[in-house]
């Protein structure tokens, strides 16, 4: 079907696409429009991208541990990670602290301890070790390389930028997961599938029952905003200890308000004596934090 980009966009905006062809020589062809909000996709063959004894979906700390340990026991392993690198929230969202202590001694070792030792200069043992749950912090950029090397050495075949978007069953067994690539949808077959997506996506897409939120009201744990501060004046901070206490009390109030869902009307506050750095993979641009900012 020949059409200009302009006509295509106009037809799409107006909902007038009675038939359309997906990009690529073998794109899907819709014979007619279905009811509003639904499309019927014709049956088609999906190429197999990879096969393995164990397919791990999700390349965070849990998925990396599962993949490495399975491969070390002789299994052929494929790991699928939705982001450009492995490491999950630990490397992509600055959740870069390990909790390995019961506040008396270190009780979590195993693969976590191996990662700590392999991390070398990228890992720092905290001064209060082991008197608090948090025992180690690490450099996120460095650890993403360490994690990838551990997978490579174990013989795991890793695919980044691929998420398992559909689960394919044969009877009561999972036979494959489908992934979307630049060249179209493909399948990854396996004998065993490990759902390390963090949200149970593979299991949910396979039709298994799941719970969401607490039974009383469906509430879930709130998000955490991780950030870094750069260029702080340590002397000025020590000279104004009351500011730290004020911020701490504000954080407690925000937590309590969020728990009770009793959010107050937004006010404005001014943050001074600090420079906040916004980081990207390639640049770090200082941003003066003396502008007005909203708070709840």
N, C-alpha and C positions, 0 to 999 in steps of 0.2 A: 504494500500500500504506500503510494507516494504522497507525501504531505510536507508542507513547509513547517518550520519550527513555530512560526507565528500562528498558523492555523491549528496546529496541534495544541498549543497552549490555550488558544481561545476555546477550542472544543472541550478541552479538559476542564477549564474553569467553568464552562457552562453545563458540564455534565452531559455533553452530547456525544460521548464516545460510544457508539453502538458496537464498534469493532475496533480492535487495536492489535498491534504486533509488538512484542517485546524486542529489545535490542538484540542484535546478533542474528546470524543466518538461520538458526534453529529456534528462534524465539517463539513463545507461546502465542497462539492465535485464538482470540475469543470470537466465537461465532455470533454472539448476541449479548447484550447487556442483561445481567441478572437484576433481581430486585435491588433497590437502593441499599448500599452498604455491604453487598455481597458479590463475590465473583466466583464462578465455577471454573477451576483450573483443569484443563484436559489431562488425562492420564499420559504419562511420559516416562521414558527411561532416564535414570540418573546415573552418570558415570561414577565409578568408585575411585575416590581419591587415594585412599589408603586402607589397609587392613592390619589388625594387630590382635594379639592375645588379650591385651588390656588397653582400653581407650579411656584416658583420663580427660574429663571435660572441666577445664578451669585450671589456670596455671598460677594460682596463688600459693601460699605456703603449704596448704593442705594438699593441693594437687601436685606440687613439686615433690613433696615427701612421698606420696603414694606412687608417683611415676618412677622415681629413683629406686625406691625399695623393691617395686615389682620387677624392674629391669635387672636389678642386682641378683634377683632370684631366678633369672633366666628367661623371663617373659619378654616377648616382643611388645613394646609399649609405644603408643602414640599419645601425645599430649596436645590438646587444643586450648589455645588461649585467645581471648577476644581482643586484648590490647596489643600494642606493638612489641611488648617485652613481657617476660615472665616476672613473677614476684607479687602480683596482685596489689591489694591495698598497701602492703608493706612498702613497695617501691613507687607506686603511682599516686598515693594519697598521704604520704608522710606518716603512716601508722608504723613507725620504725622503732618500736620498743618491744623487747621480749620480756614476758613475765614467766620466770622459771622457779620462783621461790615461794615457800609457804610462810615467809617472813621469819623463818628460823634457819632454813637451809635450802639449797637448791634441790628441787624434787623433780623437775622436768629436764631430761637429758636427751638421750637417743639422737634422732636426726636433728633436733634443734641445737644440741651441743655441737654436733658436727658442723652445722652451718656457722655457729659462733666461731669455732676454731678455723674454719676455712675462710671466714671473713677477714681475718688478720687485722690490718690497719683500718678497715672500714667499720670495725666493731669496738665499742668501748664499754667496759664493765663499770657500772655506776658506783659512786663512792659509798653509798649506803648498803651495797651488797653484803649479805643476803637479807637484810633487815626489812626489806619491802618486797612486794610482789614484783615490781619492775626491777630487773637486774641488769639488762644490757640495752644499749641503744646503738643504732647502726646508720651508716651513710646510705641513703636509698639508691643513689646512682651507682655506687660501687657494688652494692649487694645484688643488683639486677644482673651484673656481669658474673658474680660468684654463683648465683643460682643457675644461670644458663650453662656455665662450665660444669657444674655438678650433673646436670641433665645430660650434657654431651658425653661426659666421661662414663655415665651409666649406660649409654647407648639408646637413650630415649629420642624418638623422632618428634621434634617439636614444630607445631604450626602456630604462628602468631597471626593476629588479625583475623582469626576464625572463631566464630561462636557456634555452638550446637543449637540450631534454630528449630529443629524438629526431631522427634524420636520415632523410629520405625520399629514396630513390633512384629514378631512372628508368633502368633498365639500369645502366650504369657511371658515370652522372652523378648528382650531387646536385641534386635539384630543389627541396627545401624543408627547413626545420627546423621542428619543432613546439615551441611554447612554452605554458606554463600560465598563464592569466590568471584574474582574479577571476570572469570570465564564462565560463570553460571553456577547453578546449584550442583553440589556433589555429595557423595555419601562416604562415610567412614565406617567400615565394618569392624566388629570386634566380638570376642567371646565373652568378655567381662567389661562392664562399663562402670566407671567410678564418677559419681556426680560431685564434683568439687567446685561447682559454679558459685556457691555461696547463697544462692536462693532456691536451690533444688529444681532448676529449670528442666533438666533432663527428665527427672522423675515426673514432674508436673506435666510436661509435654507428652509423656507416655500414658497419661490418664490416671496416674496414681493419686489417691486422696492426699490432701495436705491441709494444714492449719495456717491461718494468717492472723497474727495479733493475739492478744490475750482474750480469753473467752468472755470476759465481762463487757468490754466495749470495743474490742478490735484494735486497741491502741498498741503501737509498736515502739521499740526503742528509738529515741531521737538520733538524728545525724550528729556527727562530730566534725567541726571545721578545724582542720589542722593547718597551721601556718608557721612561718618563720619570721623573726624580727632581726633586722640587721642594723648596724650602726648605732646601737644604744650607748648612751653615755653612762657607764657604770657608776661614776661618781655621783651624777645627778640622781640616779635611781636610789643609791644608798642614802642620799640626803633627804629623800621624800618617802619614807617607809609607809606613811599613811596612804599614799596613792595605791600601793599594792594591796593594802587591806580594803580600800574602797572598791577596787576592781574585783577582789575576791568576793566581797559581799554582794556585788552586782551579779556576779556569775551564779551565786547561790540563789538569788532572787529569780533570775531567769530560769534556773532549773526548777525551782518550786512553782513558778508560774506555768511553765510548760507541763509539769506534772498535773496541775489542777486545771490546765487549759484556761487559765484566767489571765489572758494577756492584757496588759495595760495599753493605753493609747500611746503610740510612738512619741518619744520626746527627742530632743537633740542634745548631744553632749560634745564637748571638744576634747580631743586627745592631743596632748602636747609633749614636748621633750622626747620625741621618738621619730625615727625614720623607718618606715616599713619597706621591705624589699619584696617585690613581686618577682618570682623566679619562673623561668621557662627553661626547657632543656638546653637552650643555647645562650640566653641572655639573662642578666640580672639588672633590672632597672629600678633605681631608688625612687621611692614615692613618698613625698612629705605627708606625714600623718597628722598635720595640723589643720586639715579641712574638717568641715562639719560632717558628722556621721550620725545616722539614725540608730537608735537602740530601743528595744522593747522594755 
